[in-house]
Amino acid sequence: MGKLENNKKEKKEALLNTAFELFTSKGINKTSISDIVEQAGVAKGTFYLYFSDKYDIRNKLISHRASKLFHNAEDAMNAVPADSLVSFDDRIIFMVNHIIDQLTANKSLLNFISKNLSWGIFKTALTTPKDSSEVNFYDIYTNMLEKESRHFKDPEIMIYMIVELVSSTCYSSILYSEPTSIDKLKPYIYQTIRHIISEHTIPA
């Protein structure tokens, strides 16, 4: 990568990082594009090279941050012995557990994603990475499905149900330990994930 490309990447990263900081501290409604560019130390024209408005940078932030969550989880999964994660269920739960642990360690990210995430944004973010450094989650998911001996009906609905389950149950548990701590809640989440997968499994 040349000096010019490095400079562009650094400016885009500065805008993304600054927007995240402001959105999580002030809220998106109280954050202006002028606030973002001033704190990032770039010209307003540079902002419009990458983003159409503050809602566009919010959506790309979700893509950027979600991609990192899944990339880290995939790397961790690939680092463990293959025979320790034999089934599709085990691999899904491993990734979910890793992502929950990342969100537990970064509560501001959990807050940001939970407040701004919808299935449409989530699906778009994870199926259309914005640059080569981002992960297409659907590629990971499809590869996991292909390696599984079982077949599943409506695999998109299946992953939608799992995402909705995890996002809706973890928020209060991680932030407020309600109705219980996340460590106590995890076994119930994973049992339910196995049930969802079982319900979508096509009998041999």
Salt bridges, closest charged atoms under 4 A:
GLU13 OE2 - HIS64 NE2 3.52
ASP35 OD2 - LYS26 NZ 3.15
ASP56 OD2 - LYS60 NZ 3.12
ASP75 OD2 - HIS71 ND1 3.24
ASP89 OD1 - ARG150 NH2 2.36
ASP90 OD1 - ARG194 NH2 3.04
ASP101 OD1 - LYS186 NZ 2.64
GLU134 OE2 - HIS64 ND1 3.11
GLU148 OE1 - ARG91 NH2 3.98
GLU148 OE2 - ARG150 NE 2.64
GLU156 OE2 - LYS123 NZ 3.04
